[in-house]
Amino acid sequence: MSTASPDSTRRTVLVTGAGRRLGREIALALAAGGWQVAVHYRNSRADAEKTVADCAALSGDSALFEADLEDEQVTRALLPRVAARFRSVDAVVHSAALFEHDDAASFSYALMERHARSNTGAAILLAQALHDHLARRDAQGAVVHLLDQKLWNPNPDFLSYTLSKAALEAATPMLALALAPRVRVVGVAPGLTLPSHMLDDDKFAQLHKLSPLGRSSTPADVVATVKFALENGSITGTTLLVDGGQHLMKFERDFSLM
Ligand SMILES: NC(=O)c1ccc[n+]([C@@H]2O[C@H](COP(=O)([O-])OP(=O)(O)OC[C@H]3O[C@@H](n4cnc5c(N)ncnc54)[C@H](OP(=O)(O)O)[C@@H]3O)[C@@H](O)[C@H]2O)c1
């Protein structure tokens, strides 16, 4: 699915995991800011089609890209597909993530690898592909990836997920140095922002207040920070925490298990 025709004078961003939840909010906000948005999804096709239609209504053009980011070849091909459709790509926001529970007792290589592929490896491959694409155009751009306040506030839950995000946080300055001056690389680390299948709305509302500021992040806070990171040309190699200060507190369990 795709709408209108690309305008090569306008900026284009690929947002992964943009069918639902935070990825969709980021896609819509960037479209409202004039970006042409490539909407990536894996399973949520109907939701992603709606994101494309809504982005196109805001910015004039948007298109849909299916890819399983656990698959290396599929992931390597994604940014060239976006570049072929829009003629140019200026930025990537990697919001897609696998978030499956394990801990020290249930840990397996299999689940660790799945998290590493979709949450860490895909972000690195997309940054590398953006760099190659921008080098051909002699242009500059940015990659923003979504991290998590729990890296600064560890608990025993979601071991493989946390390792995958910790690896991406460690990769942020490494990529920023390797890809400079062409690509800036910035992490954005939300606190508890949306309820999940493991957390009903009442429990979410209680936990959202558990921070030094009395509120964790809202989707609007996260979106504003992603936009700031994309548009501020002097930021690279660092992570912006957007969590009401939750990373400064100690929690014994993951929010979804509290
Ligand atoms: N929500 C929060 O409160 C919160 C807190 C801290 C950090 N974060 C971070 O912020 C980001 C967005 O959070 P979220 O809650 O919106 O995420 P989410 O709902 O858990 O996942 C977003 C999307 O990731 C996609 N995805 C997962 N594995 C994939 C794969 N192998 N290939 C392609 N796509 C894949 C799925 O797309 P399909 O549905 O199309 O398959 C899913 O809809 C994540 O990186 C998360 O770690 C979120």
The ligand as an SDF file (V2000), in Angstrom:
LIG
                    3D

 48 52  0  0  0  0  0  0  0  0999 V2000
    5.6980    1.0740   25.7110 N   0  0  0  0  0  0  0  0  0  0  0  0
    6.4830    1.4300   26.7350 C   0  0  0  0  0  0  0  0  0  0  0  0
    5.9920    1.7630   27.8420 O   0  0  0  0  0  0  0  0  0  0  0  0
    7.9840    1.4260   26.5540 C   0  0  0  0  0  0  0  0  0  0  0  0
    8.8080    1.6290   27.6780 C   0  0  0  0  0  0  0  0  0  0  0  0
   10.1780    1.6300   27.5050 C   0  0  0  0  0  0  0  0  0  0  0  0
   10.7340    1.4190   26.2570 C   0  0  0  0  0  0  0  0  0  0  0  0
    9.9160    1.2070   25.1830 N   0  0  0  0  0  0  0  0  0  0  0  0
   10.5200    0.9630   23.8630 C   0  0  0  0  0  0  0  0  0  0  0  0
    9.8700    1.7880   22.9070 O   0  0  0  0  0  0  0  0  0  0  0  0
    9.6890    1.0730   21.6900 C   0  0  0  0  0  0  0  0  0  0  0  0
    8.2120    1.0560   21.3070 C   0  0  0  0  0  0  0  0  0  0  0  0
    7.4760    0.4980   22.3690 O   0  0  0  0  0  0  0  0  0  0  0  0
    6.0480   -0.1990   22.0830 P   0  0  0  0  0  0  0  0  0  0  0  0
    5.4760   -0.5280   23.4020 O   0  0  0  0  0  0  0  0  0  0  0  0
    5.3000    0.6150   21.1020 O   0  0  0  0  0  0  0  0  0  0  0  0
    6.5630   -1.5570   21.3700 O   0  0  0  0  0  0  0  0  0  0  0  0
    5.7690   -2.9380   21.1600 P   0  0  0  0  0  0  0  0  0  0  0  0
    4.3170   -2.6570   21.0580 O   0  0  0  0  0  0  0  0  0  0  0  0
    6.2190   -3.9240   22.1830 O   0  0  0  0  0  0  0  0  0  0  0  0
    6.3720   -3.4240   19.7520 O   0  0  0  0  0  0  0  0  0  0  0  0
    6.3170   -2.5650   18.6230 C   0  0  0  0  0  0  0  0  0  0  0  0
    6.3190   -3.3680   17.3660 C   0  0  0  0  0  0  0  0  0  0  0  0
    7.5470   -4.0710   17.1870 O   0  0  0  0  0  0  0  0  0  0  0  0
    7.3180   -4.9150   16.0940 C   0  0  0  0  0  0  0  0  0  0  0  0
    8.2490   -6.0520   16.0980 N   0  0  0  0  0  0  0  0  0  0  0  0
    8.5730   -6.8790   17.1100 C   0  0  0  0  0  0  0  0  0  0  0  0
    9.4220   -7.8440   16.6640 N   0  0  0  0  0  0  0  0  0  0  0  0
    9.6160   -7.5980   15.3310 C   0  0  0  0  0  0  0  0  0  0  0  0
   10.3720   -8.2180   14.3070 C   0  0  0  0  0  0  0  0  0  0  0  0
   11.0960   -9.3280   14.5210 N   0  0  0  0  0  0  0  0  0  0  0  0
   10.3230   -7.6990   13.0640 N   0  0  0  0  0  0  0  0  0  0  0  0
    9.5940   -6.6030   12.8210 C   0  0  0  0  0  0  0  0  0  0  0  0
    8.8610   -5.9620   13.7320 N   0  0  0  0  0  0  0  0  0  0  0  0
    8.8720   -6.4530   14.9740 C   0  0  0  0  0  0  0  0  0  0  0  0
    5.8550   -5.3810   16.1630 C   0  0  0  0  0  0  0  0  0  0  0  0
    5.2670   -5.0710   14.8860 O   0  0  0  0  0  0  0  0  0  0  0  0
    4.0010   -5.9480   14.3300 P   0  0  0  0  0  0  0  0  0  0  0  0
    2.9140   -5.7310   15.3370 O   0  0  0  0  0  0  0  0  0  0  0  0
    3.7220   -5.3190   12.9980 O   0  0  0  0  0  0  0  0  0  0  0  0
    4.4650   -7.3740   14.2350 O   0  0  0  0  0  0  0  0  0  0  0  0
    5.2870   -4.4800   17.2760 C   0  0  0  0  0  0  0  0  0  0  0  0
    4.0050   -3.9720   16.9880 O   0  0  0  0  0  0  0  0  0  0  0  0
   10.2820   -0.3150   21.9030 C   0  0  0  0  0  0  0  0  0  0  0  0
   11.5830   -0.3290   21.3520 O   0  0  0  0  0  0  0  0  0  0  0  0
   10.3060   -0.4730   23.4000 C   0  0  0  0  0  0  0  0  0  0  0  0
   11.3430   -1.3330   23.8360 O   0  0  0  0  0  0  0  0  0  0  0  0
    8.5580    1.1920   25.3130 C   0  0  0  0  0  0  0  0  0  0  0  0
  1  2  1  0
  2  3  2  0
  2  4  1  0
  4  5  1  0
  4 48  2  0
  5  6  2  0
  6  7  1  0
  7  8  2  0
  8  9  1  0
  8 48  1  0
  9 10  1  0
  9 46  1  0
 10 11  1  0
 11 12  1  0
 11 44  1  0
 12 13  1  0
 13 14  1  0
 14 15  2  0
 14 16  1  0
 14 17  1  0
 17 18  1  0
 18 19  2  0
 18 20  1  0
 18 21  1  0
 21 22  1  0
 22 23  1  0
 23 24  1  0
 23 42  1  0
 24 25  1  0
 25 26  1  0
 25 36  1  0
 26 27  1  0
 26 35  1  0
 27 28  2  0
 28 29  1  0
 29 30  1  0
 29 35  2  0
 30 31  1  0
 30 32  2  0
 32 33  1  0
 33 34  2  0
 34 35  1  0
 36 37  1  0
 36 42  1  0
 37 38  1  0
 38 39  2  0
 38 40  1  0
 38 41  1  0
 42 43  1  0
 44 45  1  0
 44 46  1  0
 46 47  1  0
M  CHG  2   8   1  16  -1
M  END
$$$$
